[in-house]
Amino acid sequence: MNRFLYSMLFLICLTPFQFGCGGEEEPLHKEEDVDNQIDPESEEEALKELNK
Protein backbone atom coordinates (compact mmCIF):
# COMPACT_ATOMS: atom_id res chain seq x y z
CA MET A 1 0.00 0.00 0.00
CA ASN A 2 2.85 2.37 0.82
CA ARG A 3 4.42 1.74 -2.57
CA PHE A 4 1.12 2.56 -4.29
CA LEU A 5 0.75 5.85 -2.41
CA TYR A 6 4.30 6.89 -3.24
CA SER A 7 3.78 6.11 -6.92
CA MET A 8 0.52 8.14 -6.98
CA LEU A 9 2.23 11.06 -5.25
CA PHE A 10 5.09 10.85 -7.74
CA LEU A 11 2.68 10.89 -10.70
CA ILE A 12 0.68 13.80 -9.30
CA CYS A 13 3.83 15.86 -8.76
CA LEU A 14 5.14 15.22 -12.29
CA THR A 15 1.87 15.84 -14.16
CA PRO A 16 2.35 19.64 -14.51
CA PHE A 17 5.76 19.10 -16.10
CA GLN A 18 4.34 16.75 -18.73
CA PHE A 19 1.55 19.06 -19.87
CA GLY A 20 3.23 22.40 -19.23
CA CYS A 21 2.12 25.30 -17.13
CA GLY A 22 -0.25 27.80 -18.70
CA GLY A 23 -1.71 28.23 -22.16
CA GLU A 24 -0.21 28.20 -25.61
CA GLU A 25 2.75 30.41 -26.26
CA GLU A 26 2.44 33.29 -28.68
CA PRO A 27 4.27 32.55 -31.93
CA LEU A 28 7.50 34.46 -32.41
CA HIS A 29 7.31 37.42 -34.75
CA LYS A 30 9.21 37.17 -37.97
CA GLU A 31 11.63 39.97 -38.71
CA GLU A 32 9.71 40.85 -41.89
CA ASP A 33 6.47 41.30 -39.93
CA VAL A 34 8.15 43.60 -37.43
CA ASP A 35 9.67 45.71 -40.20
CA ASN A 36 6.26 46.13 -41.82
CA GLN A 37 4.76 47.41 -38.57
CA ILE A 38 7.26 50.25 -38.12
CA ASP A 39 6.07 53.61 -39.41
CA PRO A 40 9.06 55.58 -40.80
CA GLU A 41 7.54 58.97 -39.93
CA SER A 42 6.87 58.10 -36.31
CA GLU A 43 10.34 56.57 -36.04
CA GLU A 44 11.93 59.83 -37.25
CA GLU A 45 9.92 61.82 -34.70
CA ALA A 46 10.96 59.48 -31.90
CA LEU A 47 14.62 59.78 -32.89
CA LYS A 48 14.38 63.59 -32.93
CA GLU A 49 12.90 63.57 -29.43
CA LEU A 50 15.65 61.29 -28.16
CA ASN A 51 18.40 63.49 -29.63
CA LYS A 52 17.09 66.66 -27.92
C-alpha positions in Angstrom: 0.0 0.0 0.0 2.8 2.4 0.8 4.4 1.7 -2.6 1.1 2.6 -4.3 0.8 5.8 -2.4 4.3 6.9 -3.2 3.8 6.1 -6.9 0.5 8.1 -7.0 2.2 11.1 -5.3 5.1 10.8 -7.7 2.7 10.9 -10.7 0.7 13.8 -9.3 3.8 15.9 -8.8 5.1 15.2 -12.3 1.9 15.8 -14.2 2.3 19.6 -14.5 5.8 19.1 -16.1 4.3 16.7 -18.7 1.6 19.1 -19.9 3.2 22.4 -19.2 2.1 25.3 -17.1 -0.3 27.8 -18.7 -1.7 28.2 -22.2 -0.2 28.2 -25.6 2.8 30.4 -26.3 2.4 33.3 -28.7 4.3 32.6 -31.9 7.5 34.5 -32.4 7.3 37.4 -34.8 9.2 37.2 -38.0 11.6 40.0 -38.7 9.7 40.8 -41.9 6.5 41.3 -39.9 8.2 43.6 -37.4 9.7 45.7 -40.2 6.3 46.1 -41.8 4.8 47.4 -38.6 7.3 50.2 -38.1 6.1 53.6 -39.4 9.1 55.6 -40.8 7.5 59.0 -39.9 6.9 58.1 -36.3 10.3 56.6 -36.0 11.9 59.8 -37.2 9.9 61.8 -34.7 11.0 59.5 -31.9 14.6 59.8 -32.9 14.4 63.6 -32.9 12.9 63.6 -29.4 15.7 61.3 -28.2 18.4 63.5 -29.6 17.1 66.7 -27.9 
